[in-house]
Amino acid sequence: MSKFACRFAAVLAMLFAAPVAAQSIGPGEGARMPSGCPSGGQSWPAPKYPTEVFGAAGTVTLVLDIDRCGQVDQVWIEMNSGYEALDRAAVETAKNWRVSPEYRDGTAVASRVRVPVDFQAPSPEQIAAHMARAQAKWDQVWPLAQVPEVAAARDGSLDGFLPDALPMEEGSVTELIARARREGHELSGGELGWPALRVSDDGGAFQWLLIEDGHPAAPSLVRQRLVSDGKKSFYVSRVLCGAAKASACAKLERTVRAWPRQRPGQPLSQRLSAEPPLPPKQSPTLRPLGPSRLVPEDSSAPTDPNARPAWQRG
């Protein structure tokens, strides 16, 4: 299956969240929160099942560095699950957890916590229910994903930038960027290193590229949509530039139109497969931990000074 079809099939698995169990093993489990800390007690809600790998199962072993108030300072992946999406879902949730701190001689101290997060595969009945809902959703989206035939080059490639006739969503650039961050799922890569998020709605499956943080054309975004002309699938794009200078917007337009050529995939089928396809599962690997920023010496877990956390508080 082409990368285009794989990406789109992953987007369709968006209506059902399979159960996930998370177990925490903390040195201060059940202990009170010390005085002088933010209000509230311990909290570790289960991660949402990442629907882009619907049907997958695996365990992510996280190591959390927590402060004396039980707030997470750094998240390390000690053992990955074999699916990047599961790992990412666990990390994204864990960074907002709050764990009861460890007490030594009656005083709360910073510590390190190991947490295995188990993602359970959905049952056959859950898969069938999910696919029925996905098919109903796809029946609405599929007509919008059909476009007139686009001629390919002799080598079968297409222009990297093909204009999208579908209007941009209502709202300013800033509002749409906020929506993408609120509703989207972050993707690895992205053209030119711009952050990429996947957003799905009644208009189809989109990949939004966000242009921010000091870029001359900021704030701007590029919306990419997977479509099919009946013979092949490919991406069409639309640019929304919010830069103050027209020259910056013109340069952004030239940059986007000069994207490398894209390789089309198989045409999008009107009928979905019985089960959503899964990417190949990688072999889970034990990863080195780095030092805690809060605990000078942690004899319970060997550290590697060259290791990098999956997330750390700024």
ABEGO torsion letter per residue (X at the ends): XBAAAAAAAAAABAABBBBBBBBBBBAABGBBBBBGBBBEBBBBBBBBBBAAABGBBEBBBBBBBBBAAGBBABBBBABBAGBAAAAAAAAAAAAABBBBBBBBGGBBBBBBBBBBBBBBBBBAAAAAAAAAAAAAAAAAAAAAABBBBBBBBAAGBBBABBBBABBBBBEBAAAAAAAAAAABBBBBEEBGGBBBBBBBBAAEBBBBBBBBGGBAAOBBBBBBBBBBAGABBBBBBBBBBABABAAAAAAAAAAAAABBBBBBBBBBBABBBABBBBBBBBBBBBBBBBBBAABABBAABBBBAABBBABBBX
